[in-house]
Amino acid sequence: MRKLVLAFVIGVLFVGCTEVERPSRYVRSTVYELQQASDYEYTGELEVGELPTGELELVITLKGAKGSTAVTYPAHLHYGPYGTPDAPMAAMLSPIYASSLVGATILTELSNGNVINYESFQTFNGHVKVHLASEGPDYEVILVAGDVGANYQE
């Protein structure tokens, strides 16, 4: 009887420890690498996902040192390739929280009034920048940046 109970417990533990694959929250998605763009040691990625509702979600995840819960890093989607001087802003994205290094935005429209969805993002001529601060001289410091849409090259 003891062997039977022991076998049962081991079986339950084994089954309970197996990894279960979770379904993606997106219908489809694309991941873009974001490169270090200053002396601050951050890299990252932008995941662009189509939600079941058809809305577009942009999730920026930084890799680097986490910071205070009171600190956020502003993020923007810009027109044109990275390196374009004074590239106009296509959309202000939700800030990246220093404590988690993640920020998520539901995006449906660009600053010029054009609707954006998963299909149109794939051919979008743009790039993403994450700044150190929202104003002052630290606004000019870009933590990470990368081309997206039609500009992205692996």
C-alpha positions, 0 to 999 in steps of 0.5 A: 500500500505504501508503494502505491501511495508513493507511486501516486504522489510521484506521478502527481508531482511529475505531471504537475511539473510539466510545462504547459504551452500557453496560447499566444494572446495575438492572432499574429505578431512580429518582433523587432530588435531595438539596439543600444543607442547611447552609453546606457547599457540597454537593448530591447525588443518591440513586439507588434501583435494583432489582438483578436479584436483587430487592434494593434498592440505594441509592447516594448521590453528593455534588457538592462538594469531596472530602476525606481518605480517612479521613473519612466522612459518615454517611447515614440514611433517616428516616421522614416528610418532611424537616423533621419534628422528631426523625424516627425513623430507618428505616435506617442507610445506608453512609457517604459516603466524602469521598475519592469522595463516594459511598456504596452500601447494599443495603437489604432491611429497615427498622428496624421490621422491614418488608421494603423493595423497589423497589415499596414504596420508591416509596410510602415516606414518608421522607427522606434526610440526610447528616451531617457527623459521626457524633457530637458537635456536627457530627452536627447539621450536615446536609450534604444532605437530601431527601424520597424515595418518596411525599414527593418532588416534582420 
